């Protein structure tokens, strides 16, 4: 996540005590794993938009504290080559219109190397007081729309649960390894150091006594 989104999400995270009960739910058939504050309800529906027309989708949602936490996965497997335009349409539908103020929060990056998935994160406020955060992705023929919607007048507008919900998504379902030398996670099976994340981690230091020459073969510990 880039600096602006970290600032916004960090502000939310310090606004109030976090709620317990969060878990990651893995959906191999949808190519995604997502954190929710409670077991989400699953509904089969239809995604409709002018360019998209009508395609089947799956909606996973939880309402907690008056906030709707929702992820929509629309199936465009037959139109994967149109992903950029379909993603752009979804972004436009959420950010434009009378009475809306939209802020581009970030271009989040998930996974590394050949597994990289980029998206767009938006913050949208309506004239009636509704506040929503959205993160949108197109990956492998599917459109993913992650939304946290706070209705007008809800006192949980700055709930830290929004910061917990928005970035918690995973597309590489095989899991991750951890490089003790650098402190970076990377997708299991991605053995090329040239395409991993090499951005410095502020303040990271390998454990005391760690020796790359001796310990590196044993240092790549699997992580879920």
Beta strands, then each sheet from edge to edge (+ up, - down):
strand 1: 23-27
strand 2: 32-36
strand 3: 41-49
strand 4: 53-64
strand 5: 67-75
strand 6: 100-106
strand 7: 109-110
strand 8: 117-126
strand 9: 131-139
strand 10: 142-150
strand 11: 169-170
strand 12: 176-179
strand 13: 184-187
strand 14: 220-223
sheet 1: 1+ 2- 11+
sheet 2: 3+ 4- 5+ 10- 9+ 8- 6+
sheet 3: 3+ 4- 5+ 10- 9+ 8- 7+
sheet 4: 13+ 12- 14+
end
